Amino acid sequence: MILSDSGQWVTLLHFDWEWGNAYMGADAMVKALHDGADIIIAGRVSDPSLFLAPMMYS
């Protein structure tokens, strides 16, 4: 794999990869709806929360 910003092969960079992902759940979206949001734009959301949040709100 080649990094697009440097053009170097990943194996030539000599560091260990570590990462994690955080997903927003339904509770955060329900709070936004209670606060008056008409639209919620979220980067990482768990799939079930997209359907669960509106049901929890109503």
mmCIF file of the N, C-alpha and C atoms, coordinates in Angstrom:
data_MODEL
# 
_entry.id   MODEL 
# 
loop_
_atom_site.group_PDB 
_atom_site.id 
_atom_site.type_symbol 
_atom_site.label_atom_id 
_atom_site.label_alt_id 
_atom_site.label_comp_id 
_atom_site.label_asym_id 
_atom_site.label_entity_id 
_atom_site.label_seq_id 
_atom_site.pdbx_PDB_ins_code 
_atom_site.Cartn_x 
_atom_site.Cartn_y 
_atom_site.Cartn_z 
_atom_site.occupancy 
_atom_site.B_iso_or_equiv 
_atom_site.pdbx_formal_charge 
_atom_site.auth_seq_id 
_atom_site.auth_comp_id 
_atom_site.auth_asym_id 
_atom_site.auth_atom_id 
_atom_site.pdbx_PDB_model_num 
ATOM 1   N N  . MET A 1 1  ? 0.846   -1.180 0.000  1.00 0.00 ? 1  MET A N  1 
ATOM 2   C CA . MET A 1 1  ? 0.000   0.000  0.000  1.00 0.00 ? 1  MET A CA 1 
ATOM 3   C C  . MET A 1 1  ? 0.890   1.242  0.000  1.00 0.00 ? 1  MET A C  1 
ATOM 4   N N  . ILE A 1 2  ? 0.501   2.232  -0.780 1.00 0.00 ? 2  ILE A N  1 
ATOM 5   C CA . ILE A 1 2  ? 1.253   3.483  -0.867 1.00 0.00 ? 2  ILE A CA 1 
ATOM 6   C C  . ILE A 1 2  ? 0.427   4.603  -0.249 1.00 0.00 ? 2  ILE A C  1 
ATOM 7   N N  . LEU A 1 3  ? 1.062   5.429  0.586  1.00 0.00 ? 3  LEU A N  1 
ATOM 8   C CA . LEU A 1 3  ? 0.374   6.583  1.154  1.00 0.00 ? 3  LEU A CA 1 
ATOM 9   C C  . LEU A 1 3  ? 0.248   7.666  0.091  1.00 0.00 ? 3  LEU A C  1 
ATOM 10  N N  . SER A 1 4  ? -0.933  8.249  -0.022 1.00 0.00 ? 4  SER A N  1 
ATOM 11  C CA . SER A 1 4  ? -1.168  9.223  -1.087 1.00 0.00 ? 4  SER A CA 1 
ATOM 12  C C  . SER A 1 4  ? -0.452  10.548 -0.843 1.00 0.00 ? 4  SER A C  1 
ATOM 13  N N  . ASP A 1 5  ? -0.254  10.943 0.418  1.00 0.00 ? 5  ASP A N  1 
ATOM 14  C CA . ASP A 1 5  ? 0.364   12.246 0.669  1.00 0.00 ? 5  ASP A CA 1 
ATOM 15  C C  . ASP A 1 5  ? 1.883   12.227 0.508  1.00 0.00 ? 5  ASP A C  1 
ATOM 16  N N  . SER A 1 6  ? 2.534   11.099 0.807  1.00 0.00 ? 6  SER A N  1 
ATOM 17  C CA . SER A 1 6  ? 3.998   11.053 0.708  1.00 0.00 ? 6  SER A CA 1 
ATOM 18  C C  . SER A 1 6  ? 4.492   10.213 -0.470 1.00 0.00 ? 6  SER A C  1 
ATOM 19  N N  . GLY A 1 7  ? 3.661   9.311  -0.955 1.00 0.00 ? 7  GLY A N  1 
ATOM 20  C CA . GLY A 1 7  ? 4.068   8.429  -2.034 1.00 0.00 ? 7  GLY A CA 1 
ATOM 21  C C  . GLY A 1 7  ? 4.970   7.293  -1.589 1.00 0.00 ? 7  GLY A C  1 
ATOM 22  N N  . GLN A 1 8  ? 5.205   7.150  -0.277 1.00 0.00 ? 8  GLN A N  1 
ATOM 23  C CA . GLN A 1 8  ? 6.064   6.083  0.246  1.00 0.00 ? 8  GLN A CA 1 
ATOM 24  C C  . GLN A 1 8  ? 5.247   4.816  0.484  1.00 0.00 ? 8  GLN A C  1 
ATOM 25  N N  . TRP A 1 9  ? 5.933   3.687  0.361  1.00 0.00 ? 9  TRP A N  1 
ATOM 26  C CA . TRP A 1 9  ? 5.310   2.432  0.730  1.00 0.00 ? 9  TRP A CA 1 
ATOM 27  C C  . TRP A 1 9  ? 5.129   2.393  2.235  1.00 0.00 ? 9  TRP A C  1 
ATOM 28  N N  . VAL A 1 10 ? 4.017   1.904  2.713  1.00 0.00 ? 10 VAL A N  1 
ATOM 29  C CA . VAL A 1 10 ? 3.733   1.832  4.147  1.00 0.00 ? 10 VAL A CA 1 
ATOM 30  C C  . VAL A 1 10 ? 4.795   1.015  4.869  1.00 0.00 ? 10 VAL A C  1 
ATOM 31  N N  . THR A 1 11 ? 5.287   -0.052 4.264  1.00 0.00 ? 11 THR A N  1 
ATOM 32  C CA . THR A 1 11 ? 6.282   -0.900 4.914  1.00 0.00 ? 11 THR A CA 1 
ATOM 33  C C  . THR A 1 11 ? 7.611   -0.169 5.116  1.00 0.00 ? 11 THR A C  1 
ATOM 34  N N  . LEU A 1 12 ? 7.863   0.914  4.401  1.00 0.00 ? 12 LEU A N  1 
ATOM 35  C CA . LEU A 1 12 ? 9.110   1.666  4.562  1.00 0.00 ? 12 LEU A CA 1 
ATOM 36  C C  . LEU A 1 12 ? 9.034   2.698  5.683  1.00 0.00 ? 12 LEU A C  1 
ATOM 37  N N  . LEU A 1 13 ? 7.881   2.900  6.276  1.00 0.00 ? 13 LEU A N  1 
ATOM 38  C CA . LEU A 1 13 ? 7.720   3.932  7.302  1.00 0.00 ? 13 LEU A CA 1 
ATOM 39  C C  . LEU A 1 13 ? 8.178   3.477  8.681  1.00 0.00 ? 13 LEU A C  1 
ATOM 40  N N  . HIS A 1 14 ? 8.263   2.185  8.916  1.00 0.00 ? 14 HIS A N  1 
ATOM 41  C CA . HIS A 1 14 ? 8.806   1.614  10.159 1.00 0.00 ? 14 HIS A CA 1 
ATOM 42  C C  . HIS A 1 14 ? 8.085   2.092  11.420 1.00 0.00 ? 14 HIS A C  1 
ATOM 43  N N  . PHE A 1 15 ? 6.806   1.941  11.458 1.00 0.00 ? 15 PHE A N  1 
ATOM 44  C CA . PHE A 1 15 ? 6.078   2.183  12.699 1.00 0.00 ? 15 PHE A CA 1 
ATOM 45  C C  . PHE A 1 15 ? 4.929   1.184  12.777 1.00 0.00 ? 15 PHE A C  1 
ATOM 46  N N  . ASP A 1 16 ? 4.473   0.938  14.002 1.00 0.00 ? 16 ASP A N  1 
ATOM 47  C CA . ASP A 1 16 ? 3.365   0.010  14.224 1.00 0.00 ? 16 ASP A CA 1 
ATOM 48  C C  . ASP A 1 16 ? 2.045   0.749  14.055 1.00 0.00 ? 16 ASP A C  1 
ATOM 49  N N  . TRP A 1 17 ? 1.126   0.094  13.406 1.00 0.00 ? 17 TRP A N  1 
ATOM 50  C CA . TRP A 1 17 ? -0.193  0.678  13.198 1.00 0.00 ? 17 TRP A CA 1 
ATOM 51  C C  . TRP A 1 17 ? -1.075  0.392  14.404 1.00 0.00 ? 17 TRP A C  1 
ATOM 52  N N  . GLU A 1 18 ? -1.725  1.412  14.926 1.00 0.00 ? 18 GLU A N  1 
ATOM 53  C CA . GLU A 1 18 ? -2.729  1.267  15.970 1.00 0.00 ? 18 GLU A CA 1 
ATOM 54  C C  . GLU A 1 18 ? -3.857  2.230  15.655 1.00 0.00 ? 18 GLU A C  1 
ATOM 55  N N  . TRP A 1 19 ? -5.070  1.762  15.748 1.00 0.00 ? 19 TRP A N  1 
ATOM 56  C CA . TRP A 1 19 ? -6.205  2.639  15.500 1.00 0.00 ? 19 TRP A CA 1 
ATOM 57  C C  . TRP A 1 19 ? -7.424  2.116  16.232 1.00 0.00 ? 19 TRP A C  1 
ATOM 58  N N  . GLY A 1 20 ? -8.407  2.947  16.286 1.00 0.00 ? 20 GLY A N  1 
ATOM 59  C CA . GLY A 1 20 ? -9.669  2.568  16.895 1.00 0.00 ? 20 GLY A CA 1 
ATOM 60  C C  . GLY A 1 20 ? -10.784 3.376  16.266 1.00 0.00 ? 20 GLY A C  1 
ATOM 61  N N  . ASN A 1 21 ? -11.966 2.872  16.354 1.00 0.00 ? 21 ASN A N  1 
ATOM 62  C CA . ASN A 1 21 ? -13.130 3.567  15.825 1.00 0.00 ? 21 ASN A CA 1 
ATOM 63  C C  . ASN A 1 21 ? -14.142 3.766  16.940 1.00 0.00 ? 21 ASN A C  1 
ATOM 64  N N  . ALA A 1 22 ? -14.733 4.928  16.971 1.00 0.00 ? 22 ALA A N  1 
ATOM 65  C CA . ALA A 1 22 ? -15.792 5.224  17.934 1.00 0.00 ? 22 ALA A CA 1 
ATOM 66  C C  . ALA A 1 22 ? -17.068 5.503  17.158 1.00 0.00 ? 22 ALA A C  1 
ATOM 67  N N  . TYR A 1 23 ? -18.120 4.818  17.491 1.00 0.00 ? 23 TYR A N  1 
ATOM 68  C CA . TYR A 1 23 ? -19.395 4.986  16.815 1.00 0.00 ? 23 TYR A CA 1 
ATOM 69  C C  . TYR A 1 23 ? -20.403 5.617  17.763 1.00 0.00 ? 23 TYR A C  1 
ATOM 70  N N  . MET A 1 24 ? -21.146 6.585  17.254 1.00 0.00 ? 24 MET A N  1 
ATOM 71  C CA . MET A 1 24 ? -22.182 7.234  18.042 1.00 0.00 ? 24 MET A CA 1 
ATOM 72  C C  . MET A 1 24 ? -23.401 6.327  18.067 1.00 0.00 ? 24 MET A C  1 
ATOM 73  N N  . GLY A 1 25 ? -24.015 6.210  19.222 1.00 0.00 ? 25 GLY A N  1 
ATOM 74  C CA . GLY A 1 25 ? -25.195 5.372  19.360 1.00 0.00 ? 25 GLY A CA 1 
ATOM 75  C C  . GLY A 1 25 ? -26.475 6.187  19.309 1.00 0.00 ? 25 GLY A C  1 
ATOM 76  N N  . ALA A 1 26 ? -27.572 5.523  19.537 1.00 0.00 ? 26 ALA A N  1 
ATOM 77  C CA . ALA A 1 26 ? -28.883 6.159  19.446 1.00 0.00 ? 26 ALA A CA 1 
ATOM 78  C C  . ALA A 1 26 ? -29.085 7.216  20.520 1.00 0.00 ? 26 ALA A C  1 
ATOM 79  N N  . ASP A 1 27 ? -28.497 7.025  21.697 1.00 0.00 ? 27 ASP A N  1 
ATOM 80  C CA . ASP A 1 27 ? -28.727 7.975  22.794 1.00 0.00 ? 27 ASP A CA 1 
ATOM 81  C C  . ASP A 1 27 ? -28.274 9.387  22.452 1.00 0.00 ? 27 ASP A C  1 
ATOM 82  N N  . ALA A 1 28 ? -27.166 9.511  21.754 1.00 0.00 ? 28 ALA A N  1 
ATOM 83  C CA . ALA A 1 28 ? -26.684 10.844 21.368 1.00 0.00 ? 28 ALA A CA 1 
ATOM 84  C C  . ALA A 1 28 ? -27.605 11.476 20.328 1.00 0.00 ? 28 ALA A C  1 
ATOM 85  N N  . MET A 1 29 ? -28.149 10.674 19.433 1.00 0.00 ? 29 MET A N  1 
ATOM 86  C CA . MET A 1 29 ? -29.056 11.220 18.419 1.00 0.00 ? 29 MET A CA 1 
ATOM 87  C C  . MET A 1 29 ? -30.410 11.575 19.025 1.00 0.00 ? 29 MET A C  1 
ATOM 88  N N  . VAL A 1 30 ? -30.876 10.813 20.001 1.00 0.00 ? 30 VAL A N  1 
ATOM 89  C CA . VAL A 1 30 ? -32.130 11.149 20.682 1.00 0.00 ? 30 VAL A CA 1 
ATOM 90  C C  . VAL A 1 30 ? -31.984 12.479 21.416 1.00 0.00 ? 30 VAL A C  1 
ATOM 91  N N  . LYS A 1 31 ? -30.839 12.693 22.041 1.00 0.00 ? 31 LYS A N  1 
ATOM 92  C CA . LYS A 1 31 ? -30.597 13.970 22.719 1.00 0.00 ? 31 LYS A CA 1 
ATOM 93  C C  . LYS A 1 31 ? -30.633 15.118 21.716 1.00 0.00 ? 31 LYS A C  1 
ATOM 94  N N  . ALA A 1 32 ? -30.015 14.929 20.557 1.00 0.00 ? 32 ALA A N  1 
ATOM 95  C CA . ALA A 1 32 ? -30.036 15.973 19.534 1.00 0.00 ? 32 ALA A CA 1 
ATOM 96  C C  . ALA A 1 32 ? -31.461 16.256 19.065 1.00 0.00 ? 32 ALA A C  1 
ATOM 97  N N  . LEU A 1 33 ? -32.266 15.221 18.919 1.00 0.00 ? 33 LEU A N  1 
ATOM 98  C CA . LEU A 1 33 ? -33.660 15.412 18.521 1.00 0.00 ? 33 LEU A CA 1 
ATOM 99  C C  . LEU A 1 33 ? -34.444 16.152 19.599 1.00 0.00 ? 33 LEU A C  1 
ATOM 100 N N  . HIS A 1 34 ? -34.213 15.815 20.863 1.00 0.00 ? 34 HIS A N  1 
ATOM 101 C CA . HIS A 1 34 ? -34.877 16.526 21.968 1.00 0.00 ? 34 HIS A CA 1 
ATOM 102 C C  . HIS A 1 34 ? -34.426 17.985 22.044 1.00 0.00 ? 34 HIS A C  1 
ATOM 103 N N  . ASP A 1 35 ? -33.195 18.249 21.620 1.00 0.00 ? 35 ASP A N  1 
ATOM 104 C CA . ASP A 1 35 ? -32.681 19.622 21.619 1.00 0.00 ? 35 ASP A CA 1 
ATOM 105 C C  . ASP A 1 35 ? -33.165 20.427 20.419 1.00 0.00 ? 35 ASP A C  1 
ATOM 106 N N  . GLY A 1 36 ? -33.969 19.805 19.550 1.00 0.00 ? 36 GLY A N  1 
ATOM 107 C CA . GLY A 1 36 ? -34.573 20.531 18.444 1.00 0.00 ? 36 GLY A CA 1 
ATOM 108 C C  . GLY A 1 36 ? -33.942 20.322 17.081 1.00 0.00 ? 36 GLY A C  1 
ATOM 109 N N  . ALA A 1 37 ? -33.060 19.358 16.945 1.00 0.00 ? 37 ALA A N  1 
ATOM 110 C CA . ALA A 1 37 ? -32.407 19.134 15.651 1.00 0.00 ? 37 ALA A CA 1 
ATOM 111 C C  . ALA A 1 37 ? -33.407 18.567 14.645 1.00 0.00 ? 37 ALA A C  1 
ATOM 112 N N  . ASP A 1 38 ? -33.401 19.127 13.451 1.00 0.00 ? 38 ASP A N  1 
ATOM 113 C CA . ASP A 1 38 ? -34.199 18.585 12.354 1.00 0.00 ? 38 ASP A CA 1 
ATOM 114 C C  . ASP A 1 38 ? -33.379 17.605 11.526 1.00 0.00 ? 38 ASP A C  1 
ATOM 115 N N  . ILE A 1 39 ? -32.071 17.873 11.449 1.00 0.00 ? 39 ILE A N  1 
ATOM 116 C CA . ILE A 1 39 ? -31.147 17.028 10.696 1.00 0.00 ? 39 ILE A CA 1 
ATOM 117 C C  . ILE A 1 39 ? -29.940 16.745 11.574 1.00 0.00 ? 39 ILE A C  1 
ATOM 118 N N  . ILE A 1 40 ? -29.469 15.512 11.572 1.00 0.00 ? 40 ILE A N  1 
ATOM 119 C CA . ILE A 1 40 ? -28.273 15.136 12.321 1.00 0.00 ? 40 ILE A CA 1 
ATOM 120 C C  . ILE A 1 40 ? -27.246 14.618 11.319 1.00 0.00 ? 40 ILE A C  1 
ATOM 121 N N  . ILE A 1 41 ? -26.103 15.256 11.290 1.00 0.00 ? 41 ILE A N  1 
ATOM 122 C CA . ILE A 1 41 ? -25.011 14.817 10.419 1.00 0.00 ? 41 ILE A CA 1 
ATOM 123 C C  . ILE A 1 41 ? -23.968 14.157 11.307 1.00 0.00 ? 41 ILE A C  1 
ATOM 124 N N  . ALA A 1 42 ? -23.720 12.891 11.056 1.00 0.00 ? 42 ALA A N  1 
ATOM 125 C CA . ALA A 1 42 ? -22.793 12.143 11.906 1.00 0.00 ? 42 ALA A CA 1 
ATOM 126 C C  . ALA A 1 42 ? -21.817 11.364 11.031 1.00 0.00 ? 42 ALA A C  1 
ATOM 127 N N  . GLY A 1 43 ? -20.565 11.362 11.443 1.00 0.00 ? 43 GLY A N  1 
ATOM 128 C CA . GLY A 1 43 ? -19.544 10.639 10.693 1.00 0.00 ? 43 GLY A CA 1 
ATOM 129 C C  . GLY A 1 43 ? -19.601 9.143  10.919 1.00 0.00 ? 43 GLY A C  1 
ATOM 130 N N  . ARG A 1 44 ? -19.599 8.729  12.153 1.00 0.00 ? 44 ARG A N  1 
ATOM 131 C CA . ARG A 1 44 ? -19.618 7.295  12.478 1.00 0.00 ? 44 ARG A CA 1 
ATOM 132 C C  . ARG A 1 44 ? -20.813 7.032  13.386 1.00 0.00 ? 44 ARG A C  1 
ATOM 133 N N  . VAL A 1 45 ? -21.780 6.300  12.864 1.00 0.00 ? 45 VAL A N  1 
ATOM 134 C CA . VAL A 1 45 ? -22.993 5.975  13.613 1.00 0.00 ? 45 VAL A CA 1 
ATOM 135 C C  . VAL A 1 45 ? -23.262 4.489  13.450 1.00 0.00 ? 45 VAL A C  1 
ATOM 136 N N  . SER A 1 46 ? -23.625 3.838  14.536 1.00 0.00 ? 46 SER A N  1 
ATOM 137 C CA . SER A 1 46 ? -23.962 2.416  14.413 1.00 0.00 ? 46 SER A CA 1 
ATOM 138 C C  . SER A 1 46 ? -25.242 2.277  13.586 1.00 0.00 ? 46 SER A C  1 
ATOM 139 N N  . ASP A 1 47 ? -25.277 1.273  12.744 1.00 0.00 ? 47 ASP A N  1 
ATOM 140 C CA . ASP A 1 47 ? -26.412 1.082  11.834 1.00 0.00 ? 47 ASP A CA 1 
ATOM 141 C C  . ASP A 1 47 ? -27.766 1.007  12.549 1.00 0.00 ? 47 ASP A C  1 
ATOM 142 N N  . PRO A 1 48 ? -27.906 0.232  13.625 1.00 0.00 ? 48 PRO A N  1 
ATOM 143 C CA . PRO A 1 48 ? -29.220 0.168  14.276 1.00 0.00 ? 48 PRO A CA 1 
ATOM 144 C C  . PRO A 1 48 ? -29.674 1.503  14.867 1.00 0.00 ? 48 PRO A C  1 
ATOM 145 N N  . SER A 1 49 ? -28.735 2.362  15.246 1.00 0.00 ? 49 SER A N  1 
ATOM 146 C CA . SER A 1 49 ? -29.129 3.629  15.867 1.00 0.00 ? 49 SER A CA 1 
ATOM 147 C C  . SER A 1 49 ? -29.836 4.559  14.889 1.00 0.00 ? 49 SER A C  1 
ATOM 148 N N  . LEU A 1 50 ? -29.607 4.384  13.595 1.00 0.00 ? 50 LEU A N  1 
ATOM 149 C CA . LEU A 1 50 ? -30.298 5.205  12.603 1.00 0.00 ? 50 LEU A CA 1 
ATOM 150 C C  . LEU A 1 50 ? -31.801 4.961  12.618 1.00 0.00 ? 50 LEU A C  1 
ATOM 151 N N  . PHE A 1 51 ? -32.206 3.758  12.973 1.00 0.00 ? 51 PHE A N  1 
ATOM 152 C CA . PHE A 1 51 ? -33.625 3.425  13.029 1.00 0.00 ? 51 PHE A CA 1 
ATOM 153 C C  . PHE A 1 51 ? -34.161 3.511  14.453 1.00 0.00 ? 51 PHE A C  1 
ATOM 154 N N  . LEU A 1 52 ? -33.313 3.232  15.436 1.00 0.00 ? 52 LEU A N  1 
ATOM 155 C CA . LEU A 1 52 ? -33.733 3.215  16.826 1.00 0.00 ? 52 LEU A CA 1 
ATOM 156 C C  . LEU A 1 52 ? -33.947 4.613  17.392 1.00 0.00 ? 52 LEU A C  1 
ATOM 157 N N  . ALA A 1 53 ? -33.103 5.567  17.034 1.00 0.00 ? 53 ALA A N  1 
ATOM 158 C CA . ALA A 1 53 ? -33.205 6.918  17.589 1.00 0.00 ? 53 ALA A CA 1 
ATOM 159 C C  . ALA A 1 53 ? -34.555 7.577  17.308 1.00 0.00 ? 53 ALA A C  1 
ATOM 160 N N  . PRO A 1 54 ? -35.052 7.570  16.086 1.00 0.00 ? 54 PRO A N  1 
ATOM 161 C CA . PRO A 1 54 ? -36.374 8.177  15.854 1.00 0.00 ? 54 PRO A CA 1 
ATOM 162 C C  . PRO A 1 54 ? -37.494 7.462  16.628 1.00 0.00 ? 54 PRO A C  1 
ATOM 163 N N  . MET A 1 55 ? -37.382 6.125  16.777 1.00 0.00 ? 55 MET A N  1 
ATOM 164 C CA . MET A 1 55 ? -38.399 5.403  17.534 1.00 0.00 ? 55 MET A CA 1 
ATOM 165 C C  . MET A 1 55 ? -38.326 5.754  19.006 1.00 0.00 ? 55 MET A C  1 
ATOM 166 N N  . MET A 1 56 ? -37.112 5.909  19.540 1.00 0.00 ? 56 MET A N  1 
ATOM 167 C CA . MET A 1 56 ? -36.970 6.296  20.949 1.00 0.00 ? 56 MET A CA 1 
ATOM 168 C C  . MET A 1 56 ? -37.457 7.718  21.184 1.00 0.00 ? 56 MET A C  1 
ATOM 169 N N  . TYR A 1 57 ? -37.302 8.577  20.187 1.00 0.00 ? 57 TYR A N  1 
ATOM 170 C CA . TYR A 1 57 ? -37.711 9.969  20.322 1.00 0.00 ? 57 TYR A CA 1 
ATOM 171 C C  . TYR A 1 57 ? -39.228 10.112 20.328 1.00 0.00 ? 57 TYR A C  1 
ATOM 172 N N  . SER A 1 58 ? -39.903 9.328  19.507 1.00 0.00 ? 58 SER A N  1 
ATOM 173 C CA . SER A 1 58 ? -41.354 9.470  19.400 1.00 0.00 ? 58 SER A CA 1 
ATOM 174 C C  . SER A 1 58 ? -42.043 8.629  20.425 1.00 0.00 ? 58 SER A C  1 
# 
